[in-house]
Structures are given as C-alpha cells and as structure tokens.
Amino acid sequence: MDYTSVTTQQPLSFEDLNRPPQPVLPAISPVVIRNATASPEDRKFLGEVVVMGFERKFAHATSQSKLPLMKTYYEKHTSGRPPLFYERYFIAEYNGERAGACCLRYQGDDALFPERDEDLPNFGCCDLFGLCLMDLATKTDIPAGKAYVDHICVLSKFRGKGIGKTLLDMTDMDATKRGCKSIFLWVSTSNPAQHLYERQGYVTKETTSPFSCCMYCMIGEKEFALMEKDL
Ligand SMILES: CC(C)(COP(=O)(O)OP(=O)(O)OC[C@H]1O[C@@H](n2cnc3c(N)ncnc32)[C@H](O)[C@@H]1OP(=O)(O)O)[C@@H](O)C(=O)NCCC(=O)NCCS
C-alpha cells in the first residue's frame, strides 16, 4: 500500500498572526576573538595590522618607504616561537575576516621571548637608530601581578564596530585568568583611543612628557598617559 505522509499544523491564532516576526536564531556577534597562530596568514596579518595601526610612529622612527620592511619584520618576529608566545596575541575576526589584533605582556616576557637579530630587516644605520630610540622610549617595566596591553589595533575599515572593546574584554579575561590584579597601558594623550579605555574602566594614573622635545625625537609624540584598570 502507498502511504503519503501528511504534516498537520494547528492554525495560528489572531494574536500570533499580528505578533512581530521573531528571529529564528538568537543574534550572534560578528566578532570572534582567538589566539594568534604561527600560520603564515596570521603572521602576515599581524604585520599588516600593527604597521597600519602605528604607521605614524614607524614612519617617524624610519621613513614611509620602510613600512613594508617593518611588516616583514613583524612576520619574522612572530615565527618559530614557543606556544605561550601565541597565547599573548589575540586576533579579532569580523564575519570571518581578520580585522584587529592586540598583544598582552606579563612580567618576564622579555626574557621568555627575546628579540632576535635575524628578524631585523636590512635597514641602514639611521633607520636602525630610529628603531632603537623608539624601543627605548616605549620600553615598559611590567610589575608582578599586572598585565600590560602592549598594543591594540584594528584595520581602519573595521573601526567603530566594537572590535577594540571586544579585544579589551578578552585581555581582561586573560589577565584575570593568569592571576593579575590590574591591567595597564600607555597611550598618547592626543589619541582618541583614550575614550575607549575610559569606557572600559581604565583610569589615568599619570601623564608624562619628560624632556618632551627628546620624547618627540624618539617617538613622534609629546605626552603619554598611563592608564590602569583594577580587575
Ligand atoms: C583604538 C582602536 C583599536 C579602537 O578599535 P575600534 O574597533 O574602532 O574600537 P571600538 O569600536 O570598540 O570603539 C570605538 C572607539 O575607539 C576610539 N577610536 C575611534 N577611532 C579611533 C582612531 N582612529 N584611533 C584611535 N582610537 C579611535 C574612540 O574612543 C571610539 O569611541 P568614540 O567614537 O565613542 O570616542 C582603533 O581605533 C585603532 O586601531 N586605532 C589605531 C591604533 C591605536 O591608536 N591603538 C591604540 C594605541 S594605545
């Protein structure tokens, strides 16, 4: 015998018919945060996003024409490291596309993940000197029990979509998980990112402009704020 299956359904009530349509699936955030990997794609992206985010600083230390070499430097700097190194980097994807990144540091990381001479690009003396000055000006002591947001950057076409906020939420979680009581960062007082940090609960502990002319020569900025958040 041939059976045809029939699905029956209760008719919708008048109220049901007039109810605004409900989403079929709960809203899912388009932003996903994950740790970086040693893959060539992740390393290339880190080089691109860091150099784009801090283009002015790198161009000041070297020159505009050296920016592609700086990207190559980051790609090399993030290759062949121990697994813990990649746990320090977070990559934000927006609808599956790499959109932003940030790097968190803890006490002792400089010794764990030292700079390697072989990563340095083939720069002339002036550019190398510029980079050394930049490094000197941005070097930060990280006390025990504190996490340091080394850098955070989002590609310009993805800015203003909450990716920076989500990356900072992730750094808070990581720092808490590793037993830190606070998290801090340095930001130029001319950088609008300060508003984002304030909204995230950071407060300015001090502003510094030691020998501002010297600071300007080293990094292209005159004044920085130390911002910190209790976790
Ligand atoms: C700072 C930055 C990571 C924020 O990322 P984002 O995804 O746009 O952040 P959100 O969407 O979560 O928040 C937007 C907030 O970022 C800040 N912001 C916006 N444009 C910015 C820019 N060009 N540079 C710095 N901060 C910016 C503002 O505070 C903005 O909020 P507001 O408009 O209410 O003031 C991103 O703008 C960036 O990569 N800037 C360049 C690199 C940089 O300056 N990093 C910080 C160094 S300490």
The ligand as a MOL file (V3000), in Angstrom:
LIG
                    3D

  0  0  0     0  0            999 V3000
M  V30 BEGIN CTAB
M  V30 COUNTS 48 50 0 0 0
M  V30 BEGIN ATOM
M  V30 1 C 41.9070 52.1930 19.1200 0
M  V30 2 C 41.2810 51.1560 18.1960 0
M  V30 3 C 41.9560 49.8120 18.4500 0
M  V30 4 C 39.7880 51.0510 18.5530 0
M  V30 5 O 39.2350 49.9970 17.7690 0
M  V30 6 P 37.6890 50.0090 17.3740 0
M  V30 7 O 37.3490 48.6440 16.9130 0
M  V30 8 O 37.4150 51.1320 16.4600 0
M  V30 9 O 37.0420 50.2920 18.8050 0
M  V30 10 P 35.5100 50.2590 19.2230 0
M  V30 11 O 34.6420 50.2070 18.0180 0
M  V30 12 O 35.3340 49.2190 20.2610 0
M  V30 13 O 35.3790 51.6620 19.9320 0
M  V30 14 C 35.4420 52.8690 19.2000 0
M  V30 15 C 36.2770 53.8530 19.9720 0
M  V30 16 O 37.6490 53.7890 19.5900 0
M  V30 17 C 38.2260 55.1100 19.6210 0
M  V30 18 N 38.6570 55.4660 18.2590 0
M  V30 19 C 37.9330 55.7120 17.1770 0
M  V30 20 N 38.7120 55.9850 16.1180 0
M  V30 21 C 39.9550 55.9090 16.5340 0
M  V30 22 C 41.2260 56.0790 15.9170 0
M  V30 23 N 41.3490 56.3720 14.6250 0
M  V30 24 N 42.3290 55.8990 16.6650 0
M  V30 25 C 42.2150 55.6070 17.9630 0
M  V30 26 N 41.0330 55.4240 18.5960 0
M  V30 27 C 39.9270 55.5650 17.8980 0
M  V30 28 C 37.1630 56.0400 20.1020 0
M  V30 29 O 37.2680 56.1240 21.5130 0
M  V30 30 C 35.8910 55.3080 19.7170 0
M  V30 31 O 34.8340 55.6230 20.5190 0
M  V30 32 P 34.1160 57.0590 20.4220 0
M  V30 33 O 33.8710 57.2780 18.9670 0
M  V30 34 O 32.8900 56.8830 21.2410 0
M  V30 35 O 35.0630 58.0480 21.0240 0
M  V30 36 C 41.3990 51.5420 16.6960 0
M  V30 37 O 40.8180 52.7950 16.5050 0
M  V30 38 C 42.8170 51.5800 16.1740 0
M  V30 39 O 43.3450 50.5770 15.7130 0
M  V30 40 N 43.4770 52.7590 16.2250 0
M  V30 41 C 44.8410 52.9000 15.7070 0
M  V30 42 C 45.8490 52.2420 16.6350 0
M  V30 43 C 45.8140 52.8650 18.0130 0
M  V30 44 O 45.8130 54.0730 18.1680 0
M  V30 45 N 45.7950 51.9870 19.0430 0
M  V30 46 C 45.8130 52.3840 20.4270 0
M  V30 47 C 47.2060 52.6740 20.8740 0
M  V30 48 S 47.3150 52.9370 22.6170 0
M  V30 END ATOM
M  V30 BEGIN BOND
M  V30 1 1 1 2
M  V30 2 1 2 3
M  V30 3 1 2 4
M  V30 4 1 2 36
M  V30 5 1 4 5
M  V30 6 1 5 6
M  V30 7 2 6 7
M  V30 8 1 6 8
M  V30 9 1 6 9
M  V30 10 1 9 10
M  V30 11 2 10 11
M  V30 12 1 10 12
M  V30 13 1 10 13
M  V30 14 1 13 14
M  V30 15 1 14 15
M  V30 16 1 15 16
M  V30 17 1 15 30
M  V30 18 1 16 17
M  V30 19 1 17 18
M  V30 20 1 17 28
M  V30 21 1 18 19
M  V30 22 1 18 27
M  V30 23 2 19 20
M  V30 24 1 20 21
M  V30 25 1 21 22
M  V30 26 2 21 27
M  V30 27 1 22 23
M  V30 28 2 22 24
M  V30 29 1 24 25
M  V30 30 2 25 26
M  V30 31 1 26 27
M  V30 32 1 28 29
M  V30 33 1 28 30
M  V30 34 1 30 31
M  V30 35 1 31 32
M  V30 36 2 32 33
M  V30 37 1 32 34
M  V30 38 1 32 35
M  V30 39 1 36 37
M  V30 40 1 36 38
M  V30 41 2 38 39
M  V30 42 1 38 40
M  V30 43 1 40 41
M  V30 44 1 41 42
M  V30 45 1 42 43
M  V30 46 2 43 44
M  V30 47 1 43 45
M  V30 48 1 45 46
M  V30 49 1 46 47
M  V30 50 1 47 48
M  V30 END BOND
M  V30 END CTAB
M  END
